[in-house]
Amino acid sequence: MRRRQLVVFAAAAAALLVTGCAQAAGDRAQPVLRHESAGAAGSWSRAITVPGLGALNTGRNANVWSVSCPAPGQCAAVGYYTDGGHHQQGFVAVERNGRWGQAVDAPGLGALNNRGNAEVRSVSCASPGYCAAGGYYGNHSSNPYAVTSGRGFVVSERNGRWHRAVEVPGLRALNTGGKAEVSSVSCASAGNCAAGGGYDGGGSGAWVVREKNGVWAKRTAVPGLGALNKGSVLGVSAVSCASAASCVAGGYYQETGRFALQGFVT
C-alpha cells in the first residue's frame, strides 16, 4: 500500500455546472475536496479538508481515491485514512445540497477487516442517495507497511443510507492467493451497478459482478479472456454502465513474457 503523505485535490464535488467529475492528487497533509462554484461561471471554489477525516486520520496518511456526482451539489467521495495503529481504513463522505457531511468508516468494513488494512477505491452514484463503492480489505500484519490486501468488497448506498459492506459474492473461492480487490464501480440506475477487479489464485484473474435491484450477484470471469491470456497477470481496471443491462469493462492481460501486457475490453 502506498504510505506516503498525500493531499488529494479531489476535483470532486465536481461538475456542478457541467457533467462529469474529476479527481487530482497533491502531496502531504489531509485530503481535501474542491468543486466548481455555481456562482463563478465554471471557476473552482476553495479546497476544503474532508469534514471529519482529521479526527479519523490519527496516523496522518489519507487519500481520496474516487468521487462521483449524479447531480449538482450531490456527490460522494471515498478513500482511506490511517488509524493510530498504522492500519489503513476505508471511508465514505457524502455531499447533500452542496454541503459535505462527515467522513465515516464504510459501514461493516471494520467487521470484515478485523482492523487490518482496507481502502475504498472506487465509487459511482446513479442518483442522489443511490451509490455503490468497492475496494479491498486485508488481515492484520505485524509490519504496518506490508501489503496485506486480501479480499474485494462492495458497499451500497440506498435512499441516502449506506448499507453494510459485503465481500464480493463467490470471489473467495477463486482468491486462493490471498489478494483481491475491486478496482472500478459503475451505476446505471438506483440499485443497478457493476464492478470489476482482479484476484490472485495461483495466477491472477479478472472478474466482473453485477448488482441488480439492490442485490449483488456472484462474480463471473471475463468471457474469452482465458484464450487471450498467455501468462499469469490480468485484471479488470475500469467499468462503465450506460444502462442496467449494458456495461463495458476493460483491463489488461499478459501476452507473452514477463512484461508483455495488452489491453482488453468486453
Buried (B, 14 or more C-beta within 10 A) or exposed (E): BEEEBBBBBBBBBBBBBEEEBBBEEEEEBBBBBBBBBEEEEEEEBEBEBBBBBBEBBEBEBBBBBBBBBBEBBBBBBBBBBBBEEBBBBBBBBBBEEBEBEEBBBBBBBBEBBEBBBBBBBBBBBBEBBBBBBBBBBBBBBEEBEEEBBBBBBBBBBBEEEBBEBBBBBBBBEBBEBBBBBBBBBBBBEBBBBBBBBBBBBEBBBBBBBBBEEBEBEEBEEBEEBEEEBBBBBBBBBBBBBEEBEEBEBBBBBBEEEEEEBBEBEB
